[in-house]
Amino acid sequence: MSVNAPAWLTARPIAHRGLHDRAAGLPENTIAAARAAIRAGYAIECDVQRSADGEAMVFHDVGLGRLTGVADPVDSLTAAALSELAVAGSSERIPSLPDFLAAIAGRTPLVIEVKSRHDGDLRLIERVAELAAAYDGPVAVKSFDPQLVAHWRERAPGIPRGIVGETRQDDPAYAALPPSLRRSLSDLLHFGQTEPDFLSWRVDDLPCAPAHLCRLLSGRPVMTWTVRNPDQRRHAEAHADQMVFEGFLP
């Protein structure tokens, strides 16, 4: 089983949703936050959600309220409408993934987290695959959803793919998932279907068997999220190959 894990995946610390600083007018997942990460020499992690007309939009939440004050889900508005919304009261707007890629232009590695409701909808991952295939720069994709990562394995095997995981599923979003799926996620039981090139595991859940065994037996790198303080940084250095960070400069 070959592992597509180029050295750039872990060469630099990864700025969580870009090098964002809301107080400085650099909200998360915006082009301004991406440019700040590039200037500081970091890689970038971003999230994507699907618009009503099928575009990949760089935004974390299912709903728009926390960052825009609009009481609608992201997928209820078109890409054009979303791109008019100010993020966190700044001059920044919600970027489409094509615009985000154009702004980065291969200057630093980008890891795209594809959001999912675990409902079998492959439209967003298909759009991301289309854009990633045409992008001239270091890029990887990851998701919490094994079905999306397994699809990526077939759809774009040459582009690195990763699983985002955590051992303690204490987010309320997990409550809607069947116990069998939750166990598969926490214990990496989908490994045969996804064959990830890397893992991205919650820092407070390390060390754990899935991450340790992936590093030890197959040489798969482990990123860890989200590192926010010196104690977590030391923990990440002991148990992972690179960190996804925010709130400080490593």
Protein Blocks (a to p, Z undefined) as FASTA:
>chain_A
ZZdddfklmmpccdehiaadfknopaghifklmmmmmmnopacdddddddfkopacddfb
fbfklmnopacdfklpcfklmmmpcgehiabdcddfklmmmmnnopaccddddddehlop
aklmmmmmmmmmmpgcddddddfblklmmmmmmmmmmbccdddddfblcbfklmmpcfkl
mmmmmnopmmmmnopabdcddfklpccfklmmmmmmnopacdddddfbfklmmmmmmmpc
bdcdehiaZZ
